[in-house]
Amino acid sequence: MKIKSAVTISLVPSLYGGPWIYWDALEISIPKAKASGFDAVELFTASADAVNPDTLSSLLHTYNIDLSAVGTGAGKVIHQLSLISPDESIRRKAIDFISDMIDFSGPFGAPVIIGSIQGNLEKGITRDRAISWLAEGLEELGQKAAVYGVKLIYEILNRYETDLINRLSKGVDLIKSLESKNVTLLADLFHMNIEEDSLPDAIQDAGNYIGYIHFVDSNRRPAGMGHTDMNKVAQALREISYEGYMSAEAFPYPDPDRAAEQTIKTFKEFMIPAFK
């Protein structure tokens, strides 16, 4: 089994202070990620064309580091898009935004993450109707991602960020209902600390439906700075034979460099031994 580390880089200055570790340009952040010991970087960009793919490719090659995933949250927080908007044109724009991100990340062998762009219930829309729109989007986008041989990642968020699906078990139910077999779940330890009765139990129950992990503590600070029992999380991931990334999507506390250092320290202390 192989478990790998990743660290987030936000390239959206207007969102500075959010839960991403590095905030500097790729030419600065990627060397720092490599020097800190990460296997890969996860990017958060304003749009698919916000990063020159040739520049990114050159930097990844130079520093021998991978691209683990690309976030799509800017579609929601900047462009106000939602996969469950009652406005069909907004749903279409959301799908197109994510599709463009897949075209950007796919050639790097990296998936995209559908998090906040999944949206929130709006007045007059039933949950069943919203779930059906979400499923339609995941079906189309899952097929698009498959063209590049990568998964589509659906992130389970806590109740304060979406009122749609908040627990891994409900995410599993959604994925099982899809015809596409190319959609997987993102288990974010911060969101899980709010919603799940037991992190290890939720991980074990979701099993191989989990395809990506956000490695963060209960207070959304770097792993090891809250009360999450990382040893139990590590053992649960080992029991489901998890193979993939644990990406640091956390506040850059007390600063980006020390947040990265803290993350790698905790990753080496708990995750590496569990998977030997």
DAHU-V304289 format. One record per backbone hydrogen bond with DSSP energy under -0.5 kcal/mol. NH is the residue of the N-H (numbers start at 1). CO is the residue of the C=O. Records with the same first field share a line. If there is no record, write none. Layout:
NH: CO, CO
//
This chain:
4: 244
6: 246
7: 40
8: 248
9: 42
10: 22
11: 44
13: 11
15: 12
16: 13
18: 15
20: 18
21: 248
22: 8
28: 25
29: 25
30: 26
32: 28
33: 29
34: 30
35: 31
36: 32
37: 33, 34
38: 33
39: 5
40: 5
41: 66
42: 7
43: 69
44: 9
45: 71
50: 47
53: 51
56: 52
57: 53
58: 54
59: 55
60: 56
61: 57
62: 58
63: 59
64: 61
65: 60
66: 39
68: 41, 66
69: 41
70: 111
71: 43
72: 113
75: 72
76: 73
77: 73
78: 74
79: 74
80: 76
81: 75
83: 117
85: 82
88: 86
90: 87
91: 87
92: 88
93: 89
94: 90
95: 91
96: 92
97: 93
98: 94
99: 95
100: 96
101: 97
102: 98
103: 99
104: 100
105: 101
106: 102
107: 103
108: 105
109: 106
110: 105
111: 68
112: 151
113: 70
114: 153
115: 113
118: 115
119: 116
125: 122
126: 124
130: 126
131: 127
132: 128
133: 129
134: 130
135: 131
136: 132
137: 133
138: 134
139: 135
140: 136
141: 137
142: 138
143: 139
144: 140
145: 141
146: 142
147: 143, 144
148: 144, 145
149: 146
150: 145
152: 182
153: 112
154: 152, 184
155: 114, 153
156: 186
157: 155, 165
161: 158
162: 158
170: 167
171: 167
172: 168
173: 169
174: 170
175: 171
176: 172
177: 173, 174
178: 174, 175
184: 152
185: 209
186: 154
187: 185, 212
188: 186
189: 187, 214
192: 188
193: 189
194: 190, 191
195: 191
196: 192
202: 198
203: 199
204: 200
205: 201
206: 202
207: 203
209: 206
210: 207
211: 185, 209
212: 185
213: 245
214: 187
215: 213, 247
216: 214
217: 221
220: 217
225: 222
230: 228
233: 229
234: 230
235: 231
236: 232
237: 233
238: 234
239: 235
240: 236
241: 238
242: 237
244: 2
246: 4
247: 213, 245
248: 6
249: 247
250: 248
251: 220
252: 18
253: 251
259: 255
260: 256
261: 257
262: 258
263: 259
264: 260
265: 261
266: 262
267: 263
268: 264
269: 265
270: 266
271: 266, 267
272: 267
273: 268
274: 270
275: 271, 272
276: 273
//
